[in-house]
Amino acid sequence: MNATEKEPRTKKDTRTEKHPRTETVETGAGTARISWLPASEPRLLLALGHGAGGGIEARDLRALAAVLPAHGVSVALVEQPWRVAGKKLAPAPKTLDTGWRDLWPVLAAAGLPVVAGGRSAGARVACRTASGLGARAVLALSFPLHPPGRPEKSRANELLASGVPTLVVQGGNDPFGGPAEFPPGEYRITEVPHGDHGFAVPKRSGVTEDQAMEILTSAVTGWLAGIV
């Protein structure tokens, strides 16, 4: 997920504020898109990237975008160039990192401390690039610790090397690594009981999707309250 770095060129959308304002950004990996959900009195900006199998419509990203602005946290939902272009397969990690790095100046131009975040592949991108970009912290949703059934193929080094305060929110039944599989390190981890990689919960668990999202959003809101 990458390409050669270029100065970002932006083009703004003029849709009404009751819908997210969108902005396209030219990067070395292609055209990215940011959907802005601003807080009325923001103190932080949380930038959230999506995973390799979906976009910003993911339930956890939608839930955070709906809740956080009321708590002084503006949210920027970032669509990687491959997704904007309508491609079905994500590119290599290096290309994803390039897209993220190249659009970062647009995020920083908001004049707020920026927390880098994302789900799955987006969480890996945030961890890999955080210290180099000057992110204040990292939010890793459904961090893919290893491929399903391949615990020996650990990606823990990416998480442990983020270099900034980091919160992992992980489903209890995530096949890419359950909470108990994560190694000790300088990060916090919150479990969404019974959640899979997309934080879906089975009906037999007794936990509803609304309850699962409340666990997630409450954990993130509380953690962000301590980020200054």
N, C-alpha and C positions, 0 to 999 in steps of 0.2 A: 504494500500500500504506500507508494511514493512516486517521486519524479524530481527533475531539477527545480531548484528554488527560484521563484520570481517574486518581484514586488507585487502584492495583491492589488488588483483593480476591482473596484466594486461598482455595482449598479443597484440602486435601491428601488423597491416596490412601493407604490403609493396607496396600497389598500388601506381600509379604515382600521382604526386601532382596536375595534372589538374583535378583530382577527389578528393573529400574529403577523407582524411586519416581516417580510422576507427580504433578504439581501443576497445577491449572488457575488461570489468572490472568485476571481481567476487565480488558480494555483498552478504549480508545476505539474500537478497530476490531473488537471482539468478544472472544470467549473464546479465549485462547491456552493452550497446554499445554507444560509443561516436563517432560522425562524426565531424572532425575538419576542420574549414574553417579559416585559419589564415590570419591576416593582415600582410603586409610586415613590418610595423613598429608599432606594437601594443602597446597600452597604457592601454587597458582594455580587459577582457575576458567576454563575455556574454554567459552564459550557459542557454540553452532553453530546457525545457521539454515539452512533448506533452500532449494532453488531454486523457480522458478515452475512447473516441470514435474514435481515429485515431492516427496516428504517426507523424513523423517528416516531412511528405510530405504535411502537412497543409499549405495553401497558405500564411498565415502570417509568419510562421517560414521560409518558402522558401524565401519570399521577404526580410526578415531581413538578412538572410544568404547571399543573393546576394548583398545587399547594404552596410552593415556595415563594412566589411573588408577594403573598400576604405577609410573609415573614422577613421582608427586606432583602430578598435574594432574587435578582433578575435571572432569567434562564435563557440561554441560547441553545437551541436545538440545531445541531450541525449535521448536514447531509454530505457525506463524502462524494467526490466527483463521480465515482463509478455508479453510485446510486442515482445521482442527478441525471446521468446519461442513460438511465434505464437498463443498465447491465445487470445480469442475474448473479454473477460471480464476483466476489471481492478480489482485488489485486493483492500482490504480495505485501507483507508488513511494511517494507521500506517505502512503497508507494503511498500507503495509508498515512505513514508518518509525514511524508512530504506534503500531502494535502492539508494535514492538521497544522503543521508548522507554518505553511504559507498563509493560512487564514488567521493565524493567531494575532497578527498586528491589528486586524479588524476588531477582534474581541478586546484586546488591550486598549484600543482607542475609546472604549466606553468610559475609561477613566476610573474603573473599579478594580480592586483585587480580583483576580480570576482564579477560580477553582476549576481544574481540568477534570472532566469526568466522562463516563461512557459505560455502555454495557458490552460485555463479552469482548469481541475484537476491539471495540472502542475503548474499553477499560485498559487493554494492553497498550494501545496507542497512548493513552493519557499517562500511564506509568512510564513508558519508555521516553517520553518527551518532556515530562514535567519540569525537571530541574533545569534543563537547557533553555526552556521557554520562560522560566520565572513564575511558574504556577504557584499559587499560594498553598494549594493542597490538591489531593486527588480523591475522587469518588469512583470506586471500582464496583460496578454492578455486575453480578454474575461473572466474576473473573474466571476465565477458562484455564484453570490450574493445569489441566492436562487434557488430551483428547479422551473421549469416552472409552473406558476400558484399558487405557494406557497410562497408568499412574507413573510409570518410569519416565515418561516424556514430560517432565515437569517444566512449567514456565514460571516457577516461583521466583527465579532470579529477576524477572522483569518487575514483579510486585515489590520485592525487597529492595530494588535499586531505585525506587521512585524518588527518594531523596527529600520528600516533603511529607507532612502529615497526611495519612491515607486511611480512608474508611472503605472496607469491603462489605458489601451486602450480598449474601449468598443464600440460595435456596437450600433447604435441608436435604433435598433429594436431587441436587444438581449432578447429572452424570459427568460433567466436566470438572468435578471436584466438590465434595461436600465440605462444610465448615471444619469438621474434625480432621480433614486431610491437610489443612493449611499449616505450614511450618511456623514456628515462633518468629516474631519479627517486630519491627517498629511500625505497627499498624493496628487498627482496630477492626474487628469483624462482628457483624450482626447477622443472625440467622433468621430467615423467613421460614418458619416451620412448614415442612412438607412441600415447599416450593421446588419446581423444576428449574431448568435453565432460563425459562422465560417467566418465572415466578407464578406459573399456573399451579393451582393446588387441586388435588382430587376431591370430589364431593365426599368421599368416605372419611376424609381427614377431619371433618368438622370445622375446618377453616374456610371461610368464604374468600373470594377474590378481593372484595372490599376490605376485609380484615387483613389479608396479606399485604395489600397496598398501604393500609394504615400503619402496619408494623414498619414497612420500608420508609414511608415518608416521615414518620415520627422519628425514626433513627437518624435519618439524614438531616432533618430540621434541627434536632438537638445537637448533632455533631457540628453542623455549620454555625450554630450559635456561638461555638467556642473558637471559631476561626476568625482571627483578626488581622 
